[in-house]
Amino acid sequence: MTVPTEEEQRTLPPKQDFSGWYHEILWRAEIMDVRYPVKGLYVWYPFGFALRKQVYGLLRSLMDRDHEEALFPLLIPEQEFMKEAEHIKGFENEVYWVTHGGTTPLDVKLALRPTSETAIYPMYALWVRSHADLPLKIYQIVSTFRYETKHTRPLIRLREITSFKEAHTVHATWEEAEAQVEVAIGLYREFYRTMCIPVLVSRRPEWDKFPGADYTIAVDTIMPDGRTLQIGTVHHLGDHFSRTFGIQYEDTRGEQQYAHQTCYGISERSIAAVISVHGDDRGLVFPPAVAPVQVVVVPIIVGSRKEEVLASADGVAETLRNDGLRVKVDRREIRPGAKYYHWELRGVPLRVEIGPKDLDAGVVTAVTRLGAKSRIPRADLAEGVAEILRQLQDQLLARAETDLRGRVTCAATLAETAAAVKTGVALAPWCGSRECAEALEQQVDASMLGTEVRGYGTEGTHGPCIMCGKPGSPALVGRSF
């Protein structure tokens, strides 16, 4: 593994050059190695995988409240995959097919899952028998494969999505499934709030919904270059898939009814968001809740008190670990400044320094990743560190919310919309027609992302559609990854 030199760390591209910054930070901070010899497939470094572990541990803790985790096969028989025509049409150009077992042609082609509806729902048809079996709420975290033909980008646009959390629920009625959509949105809001990532929630246009869904709700954030990143989706599937796959239940009158379903997913784009929203010119900035290392202890060795300082550093680390924190002691024999650069680049929320003067004063020196410096009495170490981390978590959320609000513009004209999408998103009145949406997209070089927008500063502009003049309601317009 190549560790960047101190000079390389100093010359990280400025975040204003977001594309350059993003690609450099992934390898310098040891998140992902992009050198794997298949386009669109990347390797997690151990430090990056530790970040993934924290993010998905948080997600699992939320899902496990009332969902059960399972695991379904990667390979989907062609006849099952082809059952739902509208769904397949949405993925037909993205599917990888397995056609041979060794050198022997297979009797039935097998798809590598691009998403798992057609793998899971034949099993649901076997599992669901009675209204007493409902609701059924299951999720899995798996790799999915899509033959992405656009420009691939680590964590954002992949051919192997290595960390796809997909939930699939079954309900007795359309209304109960609709209520589950709102539950899922609430879970995703809580997930992203814990990672200090503000989101915009909107209903995707009819032509941009998930193939086979009644409607799709999407969760977006705004990246540093002003483009939106879709970091979650929730789909109300109605009874389309249950009719295709025969998912029926016996109701309280003894009659057979088709079930209603939802599905919702989050991928490693969530990690791209936490990297991009919070990072700065010096490197990553992780919210304490998901940081792989929450506190790094740096012993400052001066004179003859080396062993005393190292022993004290180990004691500080043990105290903080006993308080449930993820802690590293940097005992490397390099200059303190080099250690600071190393851990700042990797986004560690808090650095605790301890040297001879700190020993004599009975304190430690604490420096947050944002540069706030304080001294904590050793007697109050656990409480003092916990409070600093709480304040930093709140500070990161407030900073990100302020930034997002500043990138949402209520626009009443084409000119205002075109100006807004250069640095963020516009809320512009739209009549709802696809013709006007396509004309708008062409005029402003952006996409019609959604309606019924929920989020920061999205009261929006009600008025005549900016394309045709008919009555309109606020629609989210922006450039996206």
N, C-alpha and C positions, 0 to 999 in steps of 0.2 A: 504494500500500500504506500503510495507516494504522499508524504506529508509536505504541505506547502512551506516554503521558507518564510522567514519573517518579512523579507522584502516583497515576496509575492503577496503576502497578506496586506501589506501597506498599499499595494497598487490595485486593489479591488476596484473595478470600474464603478463610477458613481451611480447611485440608484436611478438618477435621472435618465441614464441609459439603461432602461429596465431590462431589455432583452439581453444586453451584454452582462449586466449585473447578475441576472437570474442564472444564466448558464455558468458563469464563473463561480457563483456561490455554491452551487450544487456539488462541484468537485472539491473546491477549496475547503468547504466546511464538512466534507465527507458525508453528504447526503446520498447522492447517486453517482455511479460511474456510467458515463454514456458510451463507453467504448465497446460494449458488447457487439459482436459482429452480425447482428440482425437489426435492420431498421425498425425503430419504434419499440425496441425492447431494451430495458435498462437494468442495472444491478444496484441493489441496495447495499451501501456500505453498512458496517455494524452501527455506526452512530446514527445514520439515517434510519436504520431499522429500529433502533431504540426510540427514535421519534415516532415512527409508525406505531410501535407497541403502545406508547402513551396515548396517542390520538385514538387508536382503535380500542384501547382499554376503556377510555371515556365513552366511546360510542357503544361498546358492549354493555357497559353499566347502565346506560339509558335504555337500550333495547331490552335488556333482561328484566326490566320491571314487569312487563306483561307479554313479552315475546319469548319463544323458545328457539335456541340455535340448533340448526341441523346442517347436513351436508349432502348435497345431491351431486350426481356424476357430472363430469366435464363433457362427456360425449353424448350427443343427442341423435337418435336415429332419424334418418331423413324423413320417414313417413310421419313421425311425430312433429318434426320441425315444420313440415309443409302443411300441417292441418289448418292453421289460421292464416288465411290468405293475406289479409291486411297487415298483420304483424310481420309476416315473412317479407312482404314487399318493402317494408321499412328497413330490412336488414340484408336483403338478397345480395347486395354488392359488397357486404362487409364480412361474409362468412368464410372461415377457413374450413375446408373439407378434408377428412381423413378417408382415403380411398383404398389403402392397402394395409394389411397386417403382415409385416415383413415384406416378402415378395408376392404374397397372395392377394389378388383383388378381393375386396369385401363384397359380399352379396348386397349389403345395404350401406350406402355412404353414411358417415358419421360426422356431424357438425361439431366443431369446438364452440362451446356456448358463447354467443355474443351477449346474451342475457338468458335467464333461465326459465321463463314462463313455460316453454314447451318441454322442459325437463321435469319441472315440478308438478305441473297440473295433471298429467296422467296419474301421478301418485295421489294427488288430492282427490281424484275421482274414486280411488280405492279407499281412502281414509275417511271421507265425509259420507255419512249415512243418515244421520238424524240431526234435527235442530239442536239436540243436546251436544253435538260435536262442534257447535259454532258458538262464538267466533273462533276461528283457527288463525293463529298469528305465529308465523315462523320466519326466521331470517337465516342467512348464511353470509360468510365473508370468504370470497373465492377470487380466483383469476378468471377474467373473461377475455375473449380474443375478438378483435375487430380489425379487418383489413382496412386500416385508415390510409386514405390516399392523399390527404392534405399534409401540410408540413407538420411532421411530428415534433413534439416538445415534451421533455421529461415531466412526468406527473400531470400533465395537462392534456396532451393529445397522444395517445399510445396505441400500439397494436396489441400489447398485452397489458390489460388493466389488472394489476397484481392484487389490488385491495378493494374489491367491489363488494360493498355491503348491500345486499338486496333483501328486502322484506316482502313477503307475500301473505296477504290475509284474505280470509273467506268469511262472509257474513250472510245473514238471512235475507236482508233487504237492501235496496239501493240506498236508503237513508242511513242505515247503519254503516254501510261502506263509506258514505259521505262523511259521517262523524269520525271514522277512522282516518280519513284524509286530514282532518283538522288536528287529530291527535298526532299524526306523523309530522305535520308542520310544526306543532309545538315542540316535539322532540328535537327536530332539526334546529329550531331557534335556540333551544337550551344548549345543544351541542356547540353551536357556533358562538353563542354568548360566552360559554366557558373558555373558548379559544380566543375571545376578544375580537371576533370577526363580525362586523355588522352586515346584515343581509337585506336584500330586497326580495320580496315574495310576490309573484305575479302568476296570472293564468295565461298559459301559452295560447297563441292564436290557434284556431281549429286546425289549420293546415300544418301546424308545427307540433301537434300533440304526439304523444307516444303511440306508435302504431297499434291499433286495437283498443285504445282507451276511449272512454266517454269524454274525459278532459284531463289535462296535465297542469299541475301547479309546479313552478320552478323556483328554486332558491338561487339567487345570484349575489355576488359581491363585485366590487369595482376594484380592479387592479391598479397599480401605480401609474400605468400608462393611460388610464382612463377607460380601458376596455373592460367589459364585463366577463366574469367567469362563472359559468353555471356550476354550482357546487352541491346540488341536490335536486331531486325531482320526486314528485308524488303523483301517482296516476290513479284515477278512479276508472276501473275497468268495466263497471257495469256487469252484465251477464254474458258478454261476448265470449270470453274464454271458457266460462262454465258450460255454455251451450256447445262449444267446439269439443271440449274434452269430457263432457258428461258429468260435471260436478253438480250433483243433485242431493237434496236432503229431504227427509220426510218431515213435514211440518206437524203442528199439534193436532191437526185434523186427519192425519194419516195420509196426506196427499204429497206427491213428489213436486218439489220446486227447484228451479235452478238457483244456484247461489249467486251472490254478488261479491266482487273482489276488488282489492287494491294491491298495488305494489309500489315500492319506493326505494330509492337507492342513493348511496353516497360512495364516491371513489376517492383515490389518492389526490384528486383535485383539492380535497379538504386540506391536505398537507401543503400543496402548492399555495393555497390561500394563506395559511398561517406563516409560511416563509415570506410571501410577497407583501402582504399587508403590513407586517410589523418590521421587516428588515430595514437596515439603513446603510449608509456608506461604509460603515465599519464591519458589516456582516449581518448575521441573523440576530433576531431579537425574539426570544420565545416567551410567551406567557407562562408563568410558573406552573399553571395547572397541567401543561403538557410537555414541559421542557424535559428532555432526557436526563440532563443534569440540572438540578435546581440551584445548587450552591457549590462553588468551587472554593476550597480552602487553599490559600497560597501562603506558605511559610516564607518569611523574609529573613534570610540567614545573614547575620552580621556578626563578625568577630567570633568569639569562642563559645557562643551559646547555641550552636547548631542543634545538638541533641535535645536541649531543653525546648527550643522552638518547635522542632519536629514532633516531640511528644505532646506539646500543647495543641498543635494542629490536629493530630490524631484524636485528641480528646474532644476538640471542638466538633470534628466530623462525627464522632460517636454520639455526642449529645444530640446533634441535629438528625442523625439517622434514627435514633431512638424516638425522635419526634415525628418520624414518618417521611422525612425528606430524602431526596436523591442527591447524594453528596460525593464529590471527588476531592481527594487531597493531591495537589500537584507537587510531588517531591522531586521532580526533574532538576538536575543541576544546570539550569540555564538562568539567564537574567530574569528578574521579576517582570520587566517590561515585555519580554518575549512570551511569558506565560499569559499576561494580560491580553496581548493580541490574539493568542491562540483561543482563549475562552470567549473573548468578545466576538470573534469571528463565528463561533459556534453557538452564540446566542444565550449563554448561561445567564439566568436572571440576576444572580447575586454572587459577587466575589467577596470572600471574607479573608482579610489579610491579618496575619499575626507575626509580629516581630518582637525583638527585645523590649522596645519601648511599650508595646501593647501588653506584654507580660507584666512589666513593672507597674503599669497603670491598672491592671486587672480588666482590660477591655479587649475587644477586637475592632478592627476597622472594616466597615461594610460599604461596598460600592455597588450600586445597581447597574444593570446593563445600560441604563439611560444616563448614568453619570452621577446620580445623587450619592453623596458620601456622608456617612455618620459613624459614630462610635457606640458600641453596644457593651454594657457591662457584662462580664462573664457570668455573673449571677443571674442575669436576665436574658441569657443567650437565646434559648429556644423561643421565648415569647417575643423578643426583639426581632429576630429573623422572620418569624411568622408574620408579624405585623408589617414589616417592610415588603414581604412578598405579596401580602394582601393589597397593600397600597399600590404596588407596581402592577398587579393584575387590573385594578380599577383604572389606573392611569393609562394602560395600554388600550383598554376598551374605550375610554373617553376620547383618547387621541384618534383611534380608528373611526369612531362614530362622527367626530368632527370632520374628519377628512371625507368620509362618504357623503355627509350632508352637503359639503361644499362642492361635490361633484354631481349633485342632482339639481337640474334646472327646470323650472316650469316654463315651457315655451309655447307661444301662441302663433308663431309664424314659422315658415320654412327656414328663414334666415336664422332665427333664434335656435331652431332645432339643429341646424347644420353647425352652428357655433358651439352648442352644448356638447355634441358628441365627439368633439375634438379632445375634450379633457374628461368626459364623464358620460352621463346619460341625460336624456330629455324626457320630460313628461309633456306630451303634446296631445291636444284633442284629436280624436280619430273616430270616424263614423262606424268602424267595424268591418268595412268591406275589404276583401283581399285586393281588389283593384287599386284602392287608395293606398293600401299598405305597400304594395309593390312599387307604385309610383313614388311614394315617400322614400322608400329605401333607395331607389335609384337617384333621387334628387339630393339626398343628404349623405349617401354612401355609408349607410348604417342599416341595422336590422330592426324590424318590429318585434320586440321581445315579448311583450305581454300586456295584459289589461288587468283590471281589478288589483292594482298594485298596492301592496302593503309594505310599509317600511318607513325609513327616515325621510322626512320632508316630502312625502308623496301625496299630499292633499291634492296636488295636481291642478291642471287647468281645464275647466269645463268651458265649452264654447263650440263654435262651428269647427268642423273638421278642417284641418289646415290644407287638405287637398281638394275637397269638393264643396265645402261650406255647409254641409248638412250637420244636424246636431251631433256633437261628439263628446266623448268622455276620455279621461286621461289614459294614455298608452305609453308604455316604456319603450324608448327608442335608444339604441346604442350600438356600439361596435363590440363584437365579442370574439373570444378565442375559439 
